[in-house]
Amino acid sequence: TAVVYPPQLTRVVRANVLAQFGEDYVAASKVMGARVPWILAKHVVRNCVAPIMVYATVLVADAIVFEASLSFIGAGITSVNTPTWGNMLSEGKALLLSGHWWPTFFPGLMILITTLCLNVLSEGLTDAMASPRIRANVDVEADEEAMQTEHAWKEAGAAVRSHADLPADAVTQAQVSELTGLVEPAAEETPLEERLATLRRAELARQDRLVYPTPEAEPVLEVKNLSIAFPAQHGDVNIVDDVSFSVRPGETMGLVGESGCGKSITSMAVMGLLPPTARITGEILFKGRNILEMTPAEHNALRGHEMSMIYQDALSSLNPSMLIRSQMKQLTRRGGTRSAEELLELVGLDPVRTLKSYPHELSGGQRQRVLIAMALTRDPSLVIADEPTTALDVTVQKQVIDLLNDLREKLGFAMVFVSHDLALVAKVAHRVTVMYAGQVVEQAGTSELLTNPVHEYTRGLLGAVLSIEAGSNRLHQVRGTVPSPSEFVKGDRFAPRSSYPTVGLDTRPVLKPVAAGSDHFYAVTPELEAILAKEAMS
């Protein structure tokens, strides 16, 4: 038994620990600055102990049957001074032939009962540890429904007020249009240039876009010529290629692009969460210090203190086996500047009900607010929000965006907002960096980008959004698909999908200002620039 069972139990323990270390809540703990031994003790053990104890209990039952079988055939414990159920069965088999059945019946019955009880115990441990009893009935949807109802009434009131000077039938129609967002499909498709011109006129008339008040401020985060490769998976191809951007105190920089464009990998590099196999070049300056030159201990001291991260999947980023109270306490008692109750009130949650709940007892919007509260535990200077509204409906998305904007204004932190939704980023960001296949294609202030998009890819993204909002029968799309890293060209990676698919395939694009002294940059190769200049003159 000592030879056969320990390797099996070791494999079970190792497999469970490795599986837990791949979960998002472990990565979230690393972001908060937790060390590996602490994560093992506080998070991983409690989630591994249930399957391990169940397996160990089954092994005990297996060992009892194994010992009884060996002793019965005379290969086990044979000492008469060591009574076992197996020895009793072995000695009773001679009496069984003469009609004395009880010496073997009762030991066999006890083996059966003990084995069954151990199996029942293992099932009970599974239910008790993997599915803890709900301590109180929690009305999960009540708050969300109340908030959505209040939001709908506010929008209805605004719609009525904005059309108060119209006839009654016109007001009704205006309310319907305002609340539902429905637009009659156009009889024929509108050209992209016309849609962009309409967007430009609408943007120039708006006064609610975020504008950074002090552009001369020193950046909190400055990424310079960042390139990231994974040689083991993709060889020498840079998944992120020569990316540069900066974000200043109190400013929000939006990173936008299709899935696979490298925006999340860039944010993970800033947090120092890429695997050791990643090859990183360039500079990531945080308050003037190059993060890439820091030791792991120095970088770990920044995570959770000076910089923090908000993940997109709130359910998997929270430990499912722990109350919110326990998870918040782990952060606040290690240097937090606010109590758990204060943090939850800051993000608009009821502290009493939330703290006594498990993650699965909260709605998606509530869980996302808990993650935001955790990220703000130690008043960080930089918050990276990695698609924090992906799994939320439109109403809750707006609430989370408004919350992030409000907290940024109150607390003054800089924020990098990662998303594939350009329309959403326009509501939260001061500046926008558009990425494609690991390269920056355009960078500008939000209003400037919407009124004067220069790069063909940016114009295509805006065209897709505008065609959806206009209710078009056919959506505008950028032709082709995003290539895999093995298919990246050496030069301009967007070139194969552009209007000039043979231009710039071997020439790296450079970021150039739209005009002298402008902070609006777009990526272009010399060949393409010459072609565009010639077309503009003709």
C-alpha positions, 0 to 999 in steps of 0.5 A: 500500500505504501508503494502503490498509493502515494504516487496516485495521491501525488498526481492528484495533488499536483494536477489540482494545484496546477489547475488552480494556478491557471485560474483568473483569480490566482492571476488577480491575486498576483496583480494585487501584489500577493506572493506565491506561498501566500496564494498557495496557503490562502487560495489554492489549498482551500480549492484543492482540499476537497478533491484531494480529501475525497480521493484520500477517503476512497483510497482508505476504503480501497486499502481496507479491501486490499488488506483483507484480500491479501490476508485472506489468501495468506499474503498479508498480515499472518501474525495471530496477535494482529487480528484483522478482518482478512485473517478472520475471513481466512481462519473462518473459511475452514469452518464454513465447510462444516456449516459454521457461516458466522465466523466469515459473515460478520467480518465480511459484513463489517468490511462492506459497511465500512467501505460503503460508509467511507464512500458516503463520507467522500460524497458528503465531503464533496457536497460540503466543501465544493458547494457550501450552504448558502447562509442567507437568502439574497435577492440578487436581482433586486438592486439591478432591477431597481437601478435599471428601472430608475435609469429607464425613467431618467431617460424617458424624462430626458426624452420628454424634456428634449422634445417638450416643444413638439406636438403630442404625437411627435413627442411620443415618436421621439420618446420611442426613438430615444429609448429604443435607439431604433432607426429606419433602415436606409433605402440604399447604402450610404457611402462611407465618406458620407457617414464619416462626414455626418459623424464629423458634424455631430462630433464638432457639435458635441461638448461632452467628450473628455479633454485632458486639461494639462497636456504638459503633465509628465506621464505616469506610464510611458511605453516606448517601442515595445515588442513582444515575441513568444519564440516557443510558439511563434518563432521570431515573429513579434506578436506586439511590434514596436508599440508606443503610447503614454498616459498621464495622471487622471487621463484615460488611454483607450487601447482599441482593436480586434481580438488578437491585435495584442492589446491585452498582451500589452497590458499584461506586459505592463503588469509583469504577468507574461510567462518567462518564455516571452521575449520583451524589448523596448521600454515600459516607464512607470513614473520614470522607472523602466519596469523591464529592468526591475527585479521580480521583487521590485515589480511585485512591490508595484503590483497592487500598490502603485498599479492594479488591474481590472479583469473582464471575467469577474466571476472567474477572477473572484475565488468561488469558495470564499465570501466577498468579506474574506477576499476583501479582507485579504487586501485591506489588511495588507496596506489598504487605505480604506476599509472593505465597507468604504470601498464597496460604498465607493462603487455603489454597492450595499456593504452589508449584503455584498460582504456576506455573499459568495461571488455566484450570489451576485449579478454580473454588474455587482461582481464587476463593481467588487473587482473595481473596489479591489483594484482601488484598495491602495489608491493606485496611480495606474489602473488597467481595465482589460475589457471590464464590460465584455460580459455585461448588458448595455445598461450595466455597461453604461453604469460601469463606464460612468462609475469608472469615469467618476472614480477617476475624477475623484481619485485622480488615477490614470487608466488604460482602458482595453476594449474592442468596442470603439464606441464604448472607448469614445465615452471613457477615453481622453485619447485612443490608440488603435492597434491592428495585428500588434502594430499601432495604426493611429493615435489621437485625442478621442474627438480628433480621432472621430472627426478626422480618422486618417488610417484606413483601418480606423475608418473601417472600424468607424464605418462598421459602428456607424452602419450598425447605428444607422440600421443598414441592411448591410454592415460596412466591413474591412475586407479580409480577416486578421491573419495568424502570427505565422502569416504576418508580413514583414512590413505593414501588417494591414497592407494585405487588407488595405486598398493597396494590398501590394504596397508596404508588405516589406516596409515597416510603417512609422507613426507620422503626425497628421500636421506639424505640431499635431498630437494626432499620429497615423501609421504609414509607409513611405511608398503609401505616403507617396501614392496618397500624396499623388492622388491628393494632387490629381 
